[in-house]
Amino acid sequence: MNSKVEAGKSSTADIVLLLLALTVLVGGIVGFYYFENQAITPVRAIGLLAAVGIAAFISSRTDQGGKLFRFFKDADIERRKVVWPTRQETVQTTIMVLVVTVIVSIMLFLIDTVVGWAIRQLLG
């Protein structure tokens, strides 16, 4: 029963943090458009990016945000494990794709020509 009470407290704190993050994000967007005539675009963009960063930081302190950022971290670890092809492998694969594409195109052209000829012969 204590775990349910603790879960309720953390979810209330999570809701408060998510609302705070949403408020910061909306404030950044509103500020970006509000200061359209007062500040140059790069300054407004930096302010908006700062608001997005602060909102992301605040939301990362919640349970759901922590899980999301752990997922991103794990995905980046998996991305690093990918073995990318060498330049030579990439060129060879590209050439093979082009050759097969040309061969299939020629085959389809010949089939289309023969079927078209056969239909013209049948229809007179």
N, C-alpha and C positions, 0 to 999 in steps of 0.2 A: 504494500500500500504506500510506503514511503517513496518508492520509485515513481509512482503515478503523481504524487504531489510534487516531486522534484521535476518531473517532466513538464508538469503544468507551469511551474515557475520559469523553467527555461524557455518554454514556448511563448510565455508572455513577454519575457525579455527579448526573444527573437522577433516577435511582432513589433515591439517598440523599436528595435534596431532597424528592422526592415522599413518601417514607416519613416524613421529618421533618414535612412539612405535614400528612400524615394523622395523625401522632401528636399534633400540636398541636390539630387539629380534634377528634379523639376525646377528648383531654384537656379541651377546652372543653365538650364534651357531657357527659362524666362529671362535671366540676366543676359544671355547671348543675344536675344532679340530686343530686349529693352534698351541696351546700350548700342544699338545699331548706328545711331548718328553721333554718339559721343566718343566711341573708341574704334580704332582700326580693327579690321577683321582678324589679323593674327593675335592681337591681344585678347579679343573676345574668344577666339578658338582655344587659346591657352587656358583661359578661365573656365571654359566648358570642359576641357579635358581634365583640368584640376578637379572640377565638381564630379566628373565621372569617376576619377581615381579615388576621391574621398568616399563617394557612395559605394564603390566596389570594396574599399577597405572596411567600411562599416558593415556592409552585408556579409563580408567574409567572416565576421565575428559571430554569425549565427550558425546554427547546426546545418541548415540547408546550404548556406554560403560556404561553410567549411568543406562540406561534401563536394560541392561544385568545384572549388579550387583544388581539392585533392584529385578530383577526376581530371582536371586540366593538367595537373602535374604528372599524373600517371600516363595520360595520353602523350605528353611530351617525352616521357621516358621511353614509351613504346616507339614513338617516331624516331628517336635516336637509334633504336635497334635495327631500323630498316637498312638493308644493304642496297645502296643505290648502284645502278649499272655504270660501268666505265664509259668513257666517250666512245671507244671502239664498239662496245656492245650496243650502245644507243644507235650509232650510225648503221651497224649491220641490221639491227631490228627495223629501223626506218626503211632501209633499202628493201628488205624482205616484204614489208607491208606495201610499199609502192609497187613492187613486182607482182605480188599477188593481186593487188587492186587492178593493175593493167590486164593481167590474165583473165580475171573474172569479168572485167568490162568487155574484153574481146569475146569471151564465151557468150555473154548475154547478148551482145550485138549479133553474133552468128545465130543464136537461137531465135532471136526476134526476127531476123531476116528470113530464116527458113520457115518459121511459123507464118509470117506475113505472106511469103510466097505461096505456101500451101493454102492459106485461106483465100488468096486471090484466085488460085487455080480452081478451088471448089466452088467459089461464087461466080466464076466466069468472068 
